[in-house]
Amino acid sequence: MGNRIRASKRAFGFAVLLALWMGKALAGGLDPSVQQLIVSVAADWDASSGKMQFFERGSGGWKAVAPPIAVLYGKNGLVWGRGVLGTDEPGTHKQEHDGRAPAGVFHIGTIYTYDNALPEGAKYPFHTVGDGDAWVDDIHSPDYNKHVTIDPANPPPWFEKEKMRHGDFAYRWLVEIRHNSDPPVPNAGSAIFFHIRRGPARKTAGCTTMAEDDLVKLVRWLRADKHPDYALLPRGEYEAKWKAWGLPSPQEAAGVMP
């Protein structure tokens, strides 16, 4: 009788430890509420171009819902960012003006646009950029890496450099990638977006850019109630982390694997 009780206790203890381990493993991955995922995989940390693809999660797991598209990253490649996943990874992390795109997994925020409406078929929170809108990249400002609106009739000295409305075609739509946002850490990188590329080989300061038609497809596809995230990783990191992080398998993401 005593042996059975001890065995039962051991089995119960093992089950508790297993449940705790599984809970910890699941907690380290994507939240189940994330039903849309943008995936991009770079060849390595120094790559400045790659491919990106849209995925949706259903009862059978992740499924690609559009063909891969060509994208450009930071002119100096990638580096760990501060987002949903990747923030605590060892190694170099993004800093202001380092010319690298943040790697990891990030929530998608607001769409900022010069237009009064999003393209037909789009249904996502947006803000029409006016003459007083700015995105602050001053690492000493309490509004660092935040959208602010000022009185354009009485602009502060820093406004001309950080204003969002330039009449620049590349910024017609800015889809916010929420790197270093919750909360912002000074000098950890700011103003990271998806936007229109300036040319098929024109690398960025840290954003992910693409052809205008592809960006419009992204804007039309996004749905806030599906809690979209963006996963950007070098291939080696993707292959090492996809399972623990709950990302599409390398086979499912074959279209973006370099």
Order of alpha helices (4+ residues) and beta strands (2+ residues): alpha-beta-beta-beta-beta-beta-beta-beta-beta-beta-alpha-beta-beta-beta-alpha-beta-alpha
